């Protein structure tokens, strides 16, 4: 009697993905950040603050970094998970850096994107094109208060220079994207769409600056390619 082949060893159990919470409820910002973290797909399960029904964080710091750190820390504490937060906004030179940290609330408590854009255009009425320089700035913060980071918070920053137009152009994007002309793209952020915009946006640059820290934290650095 011929012996059969020995049974194959059982497959090792699949490693469950790590979980990461984006400290945002803004769907446009969430879509951008998900795309920027596409290389973590499968290894990291990305959730939003809305997915976990977490309370809103009051953004009362005076800087982008202060708000990003506060959001990351509070969301991490509330969820027990690592949290990545972004605080970003538009700085217009002719307005002394405004709207700055108040970008999302520029038109007041009943603001929306249209009201914010209308207020910005009114504030720049009569300002010539050569004096309408502006930039989007973003600060990312990663906190894991119950994990290895403890009280430490990892941060990175990115900025994208541009010009504020006299009328909106494009239907994509969100926030001030229809008014923000990016010379590197030759179009507004709203005309560019998420793909081209993510190649050079303020959040993309902040994410590239965060990449090594983030991949190191999740221990996902790719092994060196064999020759």
Buried (B, 14 or more C-beta within 10 A) or exposed (E): EEEEEEEEEEEEEEEEBBBBBBBBBBEBBBEBBBBBBEEBEEEBBBBBBEBBEBEEBEBEBEEBBBBBBBBBBBBBBBBBBBBBBBBBBBBBBBBEBBBBBBBBBBBEEEBEBEEBBBBBBEBBEEBEEEEBBBBBBBBBBBBBBEEEBEEEBBBBBBBBBBBBBEEBBBEBBBBBBBBBBBEEBEBBBBBBBBEBBBEBBBBBBBBEBBBEBBBEBBEEEEEEEEE
